[in-house]
Amino acid sequence: MRTALKKDEKILITIRQHWIILALPVLAWFLLLIILLLLKWFSFATGLLIVLVAAIYPVYEYINWKYNLWAVTTMRVVDESGYFSRYSKESPLDKINNVEYDQSIIGRILGYGDVDIQTAAEMGETTYKLIHNPKLLKDMITHAQEEYKKNQISSQATQLAEAIAKANPMASSSTATAPQTMIGDELEKLFQLFQKGAITQDEYIAQKNKLMGK
């Protein structure tokens, strides 16, 4: 992956398109080779030159395949493509609303499919075609989201505990740890209520800020 990682960010998995997309250019080149060998329309030198020039097509497609990848990190999903010209798109984990994958019968046999990522309204919906092992990509994104949310809650609880410790420097470490654990539990319960739809986003933010002392 060419995209630079952020501080404390780690790559969880890197996935490319299925090798089946290389089948057509390789097959076309191979058929051209067979035709030249059977028909003998050209001299050996001319035929060899044509085969070598035609080989540019599958080589070009291979380079595109190699540099067209999706990386799931602890913070985002990165979509990169292109070697000569470059394209990059990022979807932060906290902006992804839903992830789905779809496989045909042949796709299940060969191990490829499509992955659909629905993000926040301003980012829209993106479908990635012919992904190798689409279920793995979908499951990894879901897992990364869960871990990201847990880390966010834990970080918020830690920050609040540190603020309490600074406000009361005479408090012992065990005393500071107690509110951190309690607040962390409350934040997690609050987030679960928000995920279930029991409270609105505004109510969630208000209650979270109240717990954080903001």
Secondary structure, 3 states (H helix, E strand, C coil): CCCCCCCCCCEEEEEEECHHHHHHHHHHHHHHHHHHHHHCCCCHHHHHHHHHHHCHHHHHHHHHHHCCEEEEECCEEEEEECCCCCEEEEEEHHHEEEEEEECCHHHHHHCEEEEEEEECCCCCEEEEEEEECHHHHHHHHHHHHHHHHHHHHHHHHHHHHHHHHHHCCCCCHHHHHHHHHHHHHHHHHHHHHHHHCCCCHHHHHHHHHHHHCC
